[in-house]
């Protein structure tokens, strides 16, 4: 295919997508069309929430805190394999960085995933160890949710019961 024919096809596709966006914008489907045009999922429409912090596993040189995170896709498009990466803070001190990848989030779907926060001995102060042992601490996660080149920052916090 020569360059001129290729440019015509590209212009035709742009015109068709532009026409679709005009037709669909009044029906509330503009998010779907804009993600078709940009090629990236509407990751900014995924809500990230703490669900629970489970009982820690205390080892010789580290502590593992299983953190349950809930994700809700409020977009009209699926979010393919979202990756979550977060810095974990206890007592306003960064203690670890953790990451996980989920399966595709369908439109309207809520999913829960476990994020294991592994705190190595060198990264723990005595006050953090005491707070975790007593169960009386707050945790904050600051991070990024990404999918196919699109990303969105989040910050959530929780105090275990």
Buried (B, 14 or more C-beta within 10 A) or exposed (E): EEEEEEEEEEEEEEEEBEEBBEEBEEEEBBBBBBBEBEEBBBBEBBEBBBBBBEEBEEEEEBBBBBBBBBBBBBBBBBBEBBBBBBBBBBBEEEBBEBEBEBEBBEBEBEBEBEBBBBBEEEBBEEEBBEBBEEEEBBBBBBBBBBBBEBBBEBEBEBEBE
